Amino acid sequence: IDSFDVLALTSRTARIYSGTSAALEPVELSPTLHSSLHNAGELLRIDIIDEESLEPHRVRVSSGRGRTLHGGFRGRQEDIDADTERFFREVDRVVLEQVSQSDQRPLFLVALGEHAAVFRHVSKNPALSQGIPRDPSRLTATELIQLVEPLLAAAQRERVERLIVAYAKAVEHGRGSGDPAEIARMAIAGPVATLLVKQGRWGPGRFD
């Protein structure tokens, strides 16, 4: 329950970490269509957005005779903003498919306010949790842990509360139990989704 993911996001890089309050490690991502994965857990905008797209002559129109004319209807800043959104969409897709769907841990976003707002607008990741309005470009993994710890504590409390409510409903419908013997039998049979153990709880026993 003390595990979490961190997305350290700027307009040009995305670094993805997983770990606990003891240590964070870059996530080993699988190569994608747009990403060459220069470093573990890192996605670069330059791999996803073509270099030419940063220039104002964005629109290509064929003029016939095998020639292509270049022109643009938007300003340079509009193009850059659009490219940032494209980059964030790809980051969100990779994180959702390769990280969040498999581990179901809370995902904490570390990004400047304007970048966080755009990312949250395009994100489809249900694991996306609270954020930290900081520029992550110079933050180490240890510093990220220190920033995330207060948010993690709150997320842990919320998660435990949700699990307790779910347990009460399961008991009400005959799908939950507090009897260790019955729990042991069900565990061997397989259909145990969640096991809650009170902190400090200990009881002698043996299983045949």
C-alpha positions in Angstrom: 0.0 0.0 0.0 3.0 2.3 0.2 3.9 1.8 -3.4 3.3 4.6 -6.0 4.2 6.0 -9.4 5.6 9.4 -10.2 5.4 11.3 -13.5 8.0 14.1 -13.7 6.8 16.1 -16.6 8.1 19.1 -18.6 7.1 20.3 -22.0 10.0 18.4 -23.5 10.6 15.4 -21.2 8.7 12.8 -19.2 10.3 10.7 -16.6 8.3 7.8 -15.0 9.3 6.3 -11.7 7.8 3.5 -9.5 8.7 2.7 -5.9 8.0 3.4 -2.3 9.1 6.0 0.3 12.3 4.1 0.6 13.4 4.2 -3.1 12.2 5.2 -6.5 13.5 3.6 -9.7 12.8 4.5 -13.4 10.2 2.3 -15.0 11.5 0.0 -17.7 9.3 0.9 -20.6 8.9 -1.0 -23.8 9.8 0.7 -27.0 6.9 2.5 -28.8 6.3 3.7 -32.3 7.6 7.2 -31.4 10.1 6.5 -28.6 13.7 5.3 -28.9 14.0 5.3 -25.0 17.4 7.0 -24.6 17.2 6.3 -20.8 15.0 4.0 -18.7 11.7 5.6 -17.8 12.2 8.6 -20.0 10.2 9.9 -23.0 11.5 12.8 -25.1 9.4 15.2 -27.0 11.9 15.2 -29.9 11.1 11.5 -30.5 7.4 12.1 -30.6 7.1 15.4 -32.3 9.0 15.9 -35.6 11.6 18.7 -35.4 10.1 20.5 -38.3 6.8 20.8 -36.4 8.4 23.3 -34.1 8.8 25.7 -37.1 6.0 28.0 -38.3 5.7 26.5 -41.8 3.5 23.7 -40.7 1.0 23.2 -43.5 2.2 21.3 -46.6 0.2 21.7 -49.8 1.0 20.0 -53.1 1.4 22.5 -55.9 1.5 19.9 -58.7 4.6 18.9 -60.8 6.0 17.1 -57.8 6.6 20.2 -55.7 5.4 20.9 -52.2 4.8 24.4 -50.9 5.1 25.3 -47.2 2.8 27.7 -45.4 1.1 28.2 -42.1 -2.2 29.5 -40.8 -1.3 29.6 -37.1 1.4 31.4 -35.2 4.5 29.8 -33.8 3.2 29.7 -30.2 0.0 28.1 -31.3 2.0 25.4 -33.0 4.2 24.8 -30.0 1.1 24.6 -27.7 -0.5 22.1 -30.0 2.7 20.0 -30.1 3.0 20.1 -26.3 -0.6 18.7 -26.1 0.3 15.9 -28.6 3.4 15.1 -26.6 1.3 14.9 -23.4 -1.3 12.7 -25.0 1.5 10.2 -26.0 3.0 10.3 -22.5 -0.4 9.6 -21.0 -1.0 6.7 -23.4 2.4 5.1 -22.6 2.0 5.5 -18.8 -1.6 4.2 -18.9 -0.8 1.1 -21.0 2.6 0.2 -19.6 2.4 1.3 -15.9 -0.9 2.1 -14.5 -2.9 -0.7 -15.9 -0.6 -3.3 -14.5 0.2 -1.9 -11.0 -2.9 0.1 -10.1 -0.9 2.4 -7.8 -1.6 6.1 -7.4 0.2 8.3 -10.0 1.6 11.6 -8.7 2.2 14.3 -11.2 5.2 16.7 -10.7 5.0 19.5 -13.2 4.6 23.3 -13.5 1.1 24.5 -13.2 0.5 25.3 -16.8 1.9 21.9 -17.9 -0.1 20.1 -15.2 -3.4 21.7 -16.4 -2.8 20.6 -20.0 -1.9 17.1 -19.0 -4.9 16.7 -16.7 -7.1 17.9 -19.5 -5.9 15.3 -22.0 -5.2 12.4 -19.6 -7.4 9.3 -19.5 -5.6 7.7 -16.6 -7.8 6.9 -13.6 -4.8 6.5 -11.4 -3.8 10.1 -11.8 -3.8 11.5 -8.3 -2.8 14.8 -6.7 0.1 16.9 -8.1 3.0 18.9 -7.1 3.5 22.3 -8.9 7.2 22.1 -9.3 9.7 22.0 -12.2 11.0 18.5 -12.0 13.9 18.9 -14.4 16.5 19.3 -11.6 14.8 17.1 -8.9 16.5 13.9 -7.9 14.6 10.7 -7.1 15.2 11.4 -3.4 13.7 14.9 -3.6 10.7 13.5 -5.5 10.0 11.1 -2.7 10.2 13.9 -0.1 7.7 15.9 -2.1 5.3 13.0 -2.6 5.3 11.6 0.9 2.5 13.9 2.3 0.4 13.1 -0.7 1.0 9.4 -0.4 -0.1 9.4 3.3 -3.4 11.0 2.3 -3.8 8.6 -0.6 -3.2 5.7 1.7 -5.8 6.8 4.2 -8.4 7.2 1.3 -7.5 3.8 -0.1 -7.9 2.1 3.3 -11.3 3.8 3.9 -12.5 2.7 0.4 -11.3 -0.9 1.2 -13.1 -0.9 4.5 -16.3 0.2 2.9 -15.9 -2.4 0.2 -15.3 -5.1 2.9 -18.5 -4.1 4.8 -20.5 -4.4 1.6 -18.9 -7.7 0.7 -19.8 -9.1 4.2 -23.4 -7.9 3.8 -23.7 -9.8 0.5 -22.0 -12.9 1.7 -18.7 -12.3 -0.2 -16.5 -11.3 2.8 -15.5 -12.8 6.1 -13.5 -11.9 9.2 -13.0 -15.6 10.3 -9.4 -16.6 9.8 -10.3 -20.3 9.2 -12.8 -19.4 6.5 -10.4 -16.9 5.0 -7.7 -19.6 4.9 -10.0 -22.1 3.1 -11.0 -19.4 0.5 -7.4 -18.4 0.0 -6.5 -22.0 -1.0 -9.6 -22.1 -3.2 -8.5 -18.9 -4.9 -11.3 -16.3 -4.8 -9.7 -13.8 -2.5 -9.4 -10.3 -4.0 -8.2 -8.4 -1.0 -6.9 -9.3 2.4 -7.0 -6.7 5.1 -4.8 -7.1 8.2 -5.1 -4.7 11.1 -1.7 -3.1 11.9 -0.1 -5.0 14.9 -2.6 -7.8 14.7 -1.1 -11.2 15.4 -2.6 -14.6 16.3 -1.2 -18.1 16.7 -2.4 -20.8 14.4 -1.5 -23.4 11.8 -2.8 -24.6 8.5 -3.2 -28.2 7.6 
